[in-house]
């Protein structure tokens, strides 16, 4: 409790119509021209244009780079940075999910530091701050809008790299749950489970703290109580707002406590097969929890209690079984039924996947230190 700890978070505004403030914030940053970073799906849903109109209303010139793909690729970042320079931009607005926000962060890093984005892999390697970055998340899951992480894919190595730095924390997050109503049910489920994994991994992380614990446990409570209700009532803005708040709480937790083996393994999967990140996390969660349980049983018990389980009179084995069953039932009820083999993973992929997962920054704070063979076994159980 008395040891020194550092915590980072951006300024954030949460509530319906928060995105309406984008022009005001851009003006406050002295924007001469804004680069809006988005993707085709968010653009088709109308959110990119709505943000652009708000900038126009406030007299802020803008241009749009919306060629971001899921699991953003290094060359997309480099193309976006070149476009930013060519257009004479000086502020970035990200409108989208985690892929868009991570790409926007990458563009900011490159334009300020004048090096290839992959040169910044690791912790605290971004020396020069980014241009002002305003994030408008359109999913309730990744929390990239409040975190000090940027995840970029290196296609030539089939590897996702983690860039972790306080310089990567956005300046402002405008968290508006109305943007999430255009998500389909499967994306809602996967991003909601992603947020739940953020909270669980942050709570059992070896870098947890009293501050991050508060955020993590509130995130577990909000997501567990509201994910299935949101799937049943997708147009209910009150429920969408609760999921957005849960995602925010989970982001504040993991950005400051880091993550664990679920994310390390999911990053490896995403790099090899370009799989959806939230789906990978969902598939792996209970298998990693099983591996970790002996080292984090008390904390997993507390997570189970927050989810409404009565665990006090159970044996340790019964508690483990009950918590894992609750996670599995939530995932199944949300419609996430796939195994890794159904996602295209082959047993022959596992050694390479495990080797890359062991190199991921998130593995360092997993509560039980695995070796490569341990990770291979977990992947095998998830097949």
TAURDA-V503028 format. One record per backbone hydrogen bond with DSSP energy under -1.0 kcal/mol. NH is the residue of the N-H (numbers start at 1). CO is the residue of the C=O. Records with the same first field share a line. If there is no record, write none. Layout:
NH = CO + CO
//
This chain:
11 = 171
13 = 173
15 = 175
18 = 15
20 = 17
21 = 18
22 = 19
25 = 21
26 = 22
27 = 23
28 = 24
29 = 25
30 = 27
31 = 26
34 = 61
35 = 91
36 = 63
37 = 93
38 = 65
43 = 39
44 = 40
45 = 41
46 = 43
47 = 42
50 = 46
51 = 47
52 = 48
53 = 49
54 = 50
55 = 51
56 = 52
57 = 53
58 = 54
59 = 56
60 = 55
63 = 34
65 = 36
74 = 153
77 = 73
78 = 74
79 = 75
80 = 76
81 = 77
82 = 78
83 = 79
84 = 80
85 = 81
86 = 82
87 = 83
88 = 85
89 = 84
90 = 33
91 = 33
92 = 132
93 = 35
94 = 134
95 = 37
96 = 136
101 = 97
102 = 98
103 = 99
104 = 100
105 = 101
106 = 102
107 = 103
108 = 104
109 = 105
110 = 106
111 = 107
112 = 108
113 = 109
114 = 110
119 = 116
120 = 117
121 = 118
122 = 162
124 = 164
134 = 92
135 = 172
136 = 94
138 = 96
146 = 143
150 = 163
152 = 161
153 = 72
154 = 159
159 = 154
161 = 152
163 = 150
164 = 122
165 = 148
168 = 165
169 = 166
171 = 133
172 = 133
173 = 11
174 = 135
175 = 13
179 = 176
180 = 177
181 = 178
183 = 180
188 = 184
189 = 185
190 = 186
191 = 187
192 = 188
193 = 189
194 = 190
195 = 191
196 = 192
197 = 193
198 = 194
199 = 195
200 = 196
201 = 197
202 = 198
203 = 199
204 = 200
206 = 365
208 = 205
213 = 209
214 = 210
215 = 211
216 = 212
217 = 213
218 = 214
219 = 215
220 = 216
221 = 217
222 = 218
223 = 219
224 = 220
225 = 221
226 = 222
227 = 223
230 = 226
231 = 227
232 = 228
233 = 229
236 = 233
240 = 236
241 = 237
242 = 238
243 = 239
244 = 240
245 = 241
246 = 242
247 = 243
248 = 244
249 = 245
250 = 246
251 = 247
252 = 248
253 = 249
254 = 250
255 = 251
257 = 253
258 = 254
264 = 260
265 = 261
266 = 262
267 = 263
268 = 264
269 = 265
270 = 266
271 = 267
272 = 268
273 = 269
274 = 270
280 = 276
281 = 277
282 = 278
283 = 279
284 = 280
285 = 281
288 = 284
289 = 285
290 = 286
291 = 287
292 = 288
293 = 289
295 = 292
296 = 292
300 = 296
301 = 297
302 = 298
303 = 299
304 = 300
305 = 301
306 = 302
307 = 303
308 = 305
309 = 304
314 = 311
319 = 315
320 = 316
321 = 317
322 = 318
323 = 319
324 = 320
325 = 321
326 = 322
327 = 323
328 = 324
329 = 325
330 = 326
331 = 327
332 = 328
333 = 329
334 = 330
335 = 332
336 = 331
340 = 382
344 = 341
345 = 340
349 = 346
353 = 349
354 = 350
355 = 351
356 = 352
357 = 353
358 = 354
360 = 357
363 = 360
364 = 361
366 = 363
375 = 371
376 = 372
377 = 373
378 = 374
379 = 375
380 = 376
381 = 377
382 = 378
//
